[in-house]
């Protein structure tokens, strides 16, 4: 089906800058030039055209220096970011230089203004809330941002100023491209000065809306917060594909409120059912709404960034909307906790960056190199589906996050509840049980079984769950998934594992609180070191193994 959205590309102006034999190959070739994405010219290689879905060579003659110079003479000057353009177009030409600074390669990217791309999020734009767009490179963030600026300026009649870092939004030259409508454009002399131009835009030109592309540094994130606090609507893009990526990025996490380690009091930790050191949002987010762009016709929307971040840090799935547009232009909205696609963005509160709990273990890291196996490393194995009654577990003084991971590891039919009256069993620690609290007495009076753990570790929780669901240790796991015999002996008495986990937790707390930049742990066996690496990853801090056996040990450091 033909895309009904009007597209302005001015592609002939880009083709005019190319050597004649390359231009003729594009114009006379079998492919529609409206599907052309970019032309690559590298010295000593064949020129190449990249289209949507495929690529092809444009000539059997290698690119000469004269060909590259021919293009350079017909475009604007390169800036500090090695980008140039063609006046009043959206095309971008990026240079590759040799060590002497001479241009030896060009990437000529086709820029297009596509009208109607924000229909799927127009209600969010009109709401007046600050909006952050995320997505993979090439997914259309800048195109959608440009169209947003045009709609807000022309249809909503607001004062819009675009901070255009590399002239990608409004094109090259002093006269902006008509694709931005009535919005005004401020050019940035050098990428390192973008944050200063952002503040200047607010102070000098009284905008109601500021549009920013590629927020990528801490100074730019701070400038964005300053702008938002002055009551100006922000619409921008940032480096990152998903909310998880942004939370994992210490430079840009301030855009969604920032993350800090907080030490809870004993009573509060008991009430929450967590350990004493937890991660919490540091401040209100700069952007109210976050949009993950999968394509022009498919996006995920977090309409309340504060709640979404808090949910992730609590180990819960954030509430989101999945919006899609069909071939007829109808927009469909699905609400709920959505499964998420994306890279591993780190772990917060027991939730992995890809949105699913996975029963994968981490092999020991050698230096900074990590390898992953899609099997759970541990002494207990469960079949994919375990028969038994669904259990509702109330954890009292037990880490909910660790218990959730233990349930996921064993794949048993159990859920965690927050009200003891809904529970079919209670899991607590020996120290809490000895105190004889009212909740424990209530559970016993109601006939709810209480299971007492020696310590607050995943290993103890897995063993207890294995007893409840009658899971026996499996001898069928391969060597990669099973710990070595020495590790099995360690798991038998549990003391070394417990001590190692406690030592790692204390080190992680000191690193997260800024008391130490790095802490080296006591030498341990290979399997125990794996557990310490998993714990470090759980809290989003760095870890590596150092030394040689028998003195090989884990180092915890701020990542």
N, C-alpha and C positions, 0 to 999 in steps of 0.2 A: 504494500500500500504506500502511496506517495505521502510524505510528511506534509501536512497542510500548513505548517508554520512558515511564515515568510523568512527567508534567509538572505542576508546581505553579506557577500564575501569579497567583492572587488578582486576576484582572483586573477583577472587579466593584468592588473597592476603589478602583482607579484611575478607573473610569468614574463612581463616585460623586462624584468631585471636579470633574467637568466640568459646564459649563452644560447645562441640560436638553435643549435642542434638538440639541446636539452628541452627547450621550449617546444620545438616541433614534435619531439617524441611524446610529450605530454598531450599536446593538442590533437595529434593524429593517432594516439594510442587507443586501445580498446576500452579503456576505463573512463567512466564519467569523471571529469575533473572536479565536479561538485562533491565527490567523495574523497578527494585528495586531502590528506592530513599534513604531510610535510615532504620536502625534498632535501636529501642529504648529499652534500658534496664534500668528499674528503680527498685530499691530495694523494695522487697515485692509486686511487680506487675508482671503481665504476660508479657513476652517479645513480642514485636510487630514489624512487618515488614510493611513498608509503600511503596506502589507501586504507579505508575501513575494511579490515579483514584480510588483507594481503599486501604484498610488496612486489615491486618489479624493477629491474634495471632499465635505465633510460638510454643507455648507449653502450657500445662495446669498446669505447675509447675511454681511457682513464682520465680523471680530472687533472688538469694542468694548473699551475699557479696563475696563468693568465685567465683561466676560467673563474677562479676565485676572485681575482682582482677586478674582473669585469662586473661581478655582482656588487662588490664593495663600493665601486665608483657610482653605482646607481641607487644606493640606499642612504639612509641617514648615518650619522656618526655613532660608533659604538660607545657605550657608557662604561662605567667601572664594572658593571655586571656582565660585560661582553655581550650586550644585547643591542640591537638596532632595529629600525623599522622603516616603513615607507609612509611619508606624510599623509594624514587623513585616511589611513587604512588601519586595520587591526592585525596585519601580518607582523610576525616577529622573526628576525634573523639573528641567530645566536652563533658566536664565533668560538672556534677551538684554536688556541695559539700554541706555538712551540716555546721552548725555553727562552728564546730571544724576543718573544712577544709578537712574532709574525703570525698572521692568520693563515692556518693551513687546513681549516675545515669549516663548513657552514651547515647549519640546520635551518632551513627556511620553512617556518611553520605557518600554515594557513589560518588566519583569524576570521571568524564569522560572527556577525550579530544575528542571533536567532530570536525572533519575536515570539512571545507566548510561552517561553520555557518556564515562567514562574507561576503559571496557572495552578499548579499542584500545591503551591505554598502561598498563594496570593493572600489568603485570609491572615496568615501569620505576618506578612509584610504590612498589611493594612492595620494590624492591631497596635502598632506603635512600639512594640517590644523589640529589644535588641536581639538580633538574629545572627547566629554563627553557622556557617556552612562548612562541612567537612566532606572529604571524598578522596578517592585515589587520583593520582595525576592523570589528566586527560579525560576525566569523567564529565567535565563541563561546569566546574565551579565558577570560573571566571566568566563564562558565557551567561550563566544564571545571575551572577552578581551584576553584570552590565545591564541586563534586562530589568533587574530589580531597581537599579538607579533610575532607569528611564521611566518605569511605571510610577515610582514614588514622586518623581519630579513633574511628570506630565499629567498623570491621571489623578494623583492625590494632591497636586499643587503644593508640594512642600519644598523648602529650601534644602537642596542636596549638594554636598561637596564630596567629590571623589578624591581620595589620596592615592595617586596612581604611581606606584613604585617604579615599574618598568615600562610604563605607557602601554600596558596590556589591556586595560579597561577601555580607555578612550583613544587609543591609537597614537602613532608617532606624529611629531610636529606640534606647532603651537595652537592650531585649530583642532578641537576635538572631533572625533568621529560622530556622525549623527545618531549612532546607535545608543548614545547615552541620553538622548533627548535634551531637555532643558537643564539637566544637571551640570554643575560646574566642576572643572577638573583642576587639581593642583598637582604639578609635577614634582618629583623628588629628585634633587640634584645627584645624590648618592644614596644607595640602599641603606647605608649606615645611619642616615639622617631621617629615615621615615618617621621615627617617633617624634622628632621635633616638628616635622611638617604636620603631623596629626594634631598636636597641641596648637600650632599656629592656625590651623583651619578653624578651630573652635574659637580662639581668642580674637581673630581678625574678621571673620566672615559670617558670624552668627548663623550657622547652619541649624536646621532642625534634624537633619539626618546626615551622618558621615558614613561613607562607603570605603572600606579598606580591603585590599587584596593581600593575601599572604602575610598574616601576622606570624612572625617567626622568631622574635627575640624577646628577652625579658623586658627590655626597655619599651618595646612596642606593646607588650601585654600590660605594662604599667601605664602607658599613655592611654590605652583603651579603657582601663579602669577609671582614670581621671576624667575622660570624656563622658563615660556613662554616669559618673557621679554628678556631672553638671546638667543632667537631664536631657542629653542629646541621644537620639536613637542611633545605635550602631548596627551596621550590617557589614559583615566581613567574612573572610575565609581564613583558615589557619592550616598549618602543616599537620597532617594527621588524617586517618581514615575514619576513625570511630571515637566515641566517647572514651572508651578504654585507652586508646592511644594517647588522648589528651591528658587523662589522669596519670598515665605513666610518664609523661613528659614534665620534668620539674621546671623547665623554662616556661611552659605555656599553661601549666595546670592552674595558674591564677585566673585564667579566663573563665574557669568554671568553679572558682572559689578557693582553689588551693587545698592541699592536704597536709595535715600535721599529725604527729603522734601525740596522744594525750594519755596521761596516767590517771586512772580512775581510783577512787577510794575503795576500800574493801567492800563496803555496803553497796555501792553503785555497781561494782563489778559483779557482785552476787546477784543483784537485781536484774542486771542485763544477761547474766549467764555467760559472761565472756571473761577473758583474762584481763589483767589490770592495764596493760598497754594496748590501746586501740587506735585506729586511724579515724580521724574525723575531718569534716570540711572546715577550713580555716576561716572563711569569710563569705559573704554573699557573692554569687557569681557575677562577672561582668556582663555576660550574655544571659538573657532570660530564656531563650529558646535555642535548641541545637538541632540541626538538620544533617543527617548523614545521607549524602547523595550517592545512590547506586547507579542511577541513570537519570536522564531528563524526565522519565516517566515512572520512576520508582524511588521513593525516599523513605527514610525512617525519621520520625519527628519526636523529640523530647520536649514537650511544651512547658515543662517545669524542670529546669536544669538542677535547681537546688534539691528537689525530691529525688531526681534520678541519681545524682552523685551520692546522696545519703543512702539510697537503697543499695547501690553497689558496695559502699563501704560497710554496710551491715550484712553483706553476703546475700542480698536478695536481688531478683531480677527487676530492673527499673521499668516503670510503666512507659510505654511508647506507642506511637501510632505508625502503622505501615500504610503509606499512601501509594496508590498506583493509578495510572491513567491508561484506559483501554484504547483500542483503535478508533473508537467513536468519540474520544475526547472526554468520556465520563470518568470522574475521579472516584475511586473506591477507597474507603478508610477502614482499616482493621485495628482495633484497639486491644491493648493487653500487654503482657510481658512477652516480648517477642524473642525467638531464637535469633542469635546475632552471628553475622559473618565478619571475619576480620582476623588479623594477626594476634598473636599473644601479646596482650598489652600489660601483662603483669597480673598479679592476683591481689584482690582486695576483699578482705573478709570472707575468704574461701571461694570466691567467684573468679573463674578464669576469664582471661581477656576475650576468648571467643564465645562467651555466653553459655557454655555448657560445662558441667562438671565432667571431667574425664578421668578415667582410672588409669592414668599413665604414670610411670615412675621416671625418675631422673637418674641416669647413670652418673657416676662420679665425674666431676669436672677436672680435666687436666689443664692447668693454667686457666685461661678464659674460654677454652673450647668446651662446648656442651654437646652431648648427644642424647637423644630421646628415644625411649622405647615405649610403644603403645601397650604396655602391660603393667600391671600393678606390682610393685616390688614389696614383698612382705611374706610372712610365714604362713598366712591363712589364705586359702583360695576358695571362692564360691562359684557355683555354676551360674550361668547367665540369668536364670530365673530360679529363685529359691521358693519352694512351697512353704506355706505357713500363713498364719493369720496376720493381717495388717496391724502393726503395733504403732501406737501414738506415744512418743517418748517425751517426758517432761524432764529437761536437764536442770538440776539444782546445783549451782556452783560448778557445773561442767561447761566447758567451752562449746557453745552451739556450733561454731564454725568447724571445730575439729570433729564433733559428733556427726555433722552433716557430711564431712569428707569420709568418715569411717563408714557411714551408711552407703555412700556412693561407691566406695571401694569394694564393699562386700555385695553390693546390689541386692540388699534385703528389703522386704516390704515394710518399711518403717518411715514415719514422718516425725518431725519435731513440732511440738505444740507449745504455746506460750501460757496456757492456762492449765493448771494441774487437774482441774475438774474434767478436762477433756482427755486426760492421759490414761493409757492402759498399763503404763509402767513408768517408774521414776528412776533416773540414773543420777547418782551423786557421788561425792568424794568421801573418803573415810573421815576426814577432819570435820566436814559439815554434818555427817551422820552422828558423830559423837556428841555434837552440840545439842542434839535432840530438839531441833526446831519444830515449831508448830506445823509447818508444812509436811515434815516427815511423819509426824503423828497423825495428821489428817489422812495422808496417803495410806498408812497402815490401818487406820480405822475403817477406811473405805475398801480395804482388801486389795489395794493396788500394790503390786510387788515393787520393792525398792532394791535396786542393784547398786552395790557400793564398789567404787573403783579405788585402787591404791593411789593412783596419780592421774593427772589431767592430760594424758597423752593419747594420740590416735591408736597406738599399739594396744593400750589397755582397753580402749573402747571397742576396737575390732575383736578382741578376745571375748569381751562380755557379750557382744552381739552374736559372735559365733556360738557361744553357749546357748543363748536364747533361741537362736534359729537352728540349732543342731547342725552347725557346719563343721565338718572335720577338715583337718589339714590335708592338703592334696600333695601327693608325691609325683603328680604328672606334669607340674610346671617345668618348663625348660630351664636351662642354666641361666639364661638371660633374665628370666623373670624371678628366679629364686635366689635368695641370698646364699653365700657360700656356707659350708658347714660351720665355720667359726662364727658366722653371724647367727646361725640357728642356735648355737650354744649361748650366745649373748642374749638372744630373745628368750631363752629358757629361764634365766634368772631375772631378766628385765632390769637389773640395777644399773648396768653400764649404759643401757639405752636411755633409761630415765635420767641419769646424771648428764649424759651427753646432750639430751634435749633441753634440760634445764640450763646447762652452761650456754648453749646456743641462744636460748631465749634471753638470758641476761646480757649476752654480748649484743644481740640485735637491739635490745632496749637502749643500751648505752650508745650505740651508733645512731639510732633514730633520734635520740634526745640531744645529740651533738656533744656528748661527753667525750667520745673518742671517735676519730675518723676511721679507725680499723682496729679489730681485735682478733688475735690468733687464739684458737681453741686448743685444747689438749689433744695430742695424737690419739686417733681412734682407728678401729677396724674399718674396712672398706664399706660395709653395709651401714654402719653407724654414720659414717661421713655422708653417705647418700641422704640419710634422714635429715642431717643438719643442712645440707644443700636445699632440700625441699622446704625446710622451715624458713630459710633465708629468702627463697623465692616467694613464699607465702606472704612475707612482709615487704616484698619489693625492695630488698637490699641486695648488694652484690656479695658473691661468695666464690672462693676458689680454693683448690687443694694445693698445698705447698709441701716441699720436702720429699723424702723417700722413706719407704717402709724400713723399720717399724715406726718411724717418727713422722709419718705423713699426717698432716693435720689440715683443718679448714680455717680459712681466714675470712672473717666477716667485715665488709666495708660498705661505705655509702656509695650507691651506684649512681 
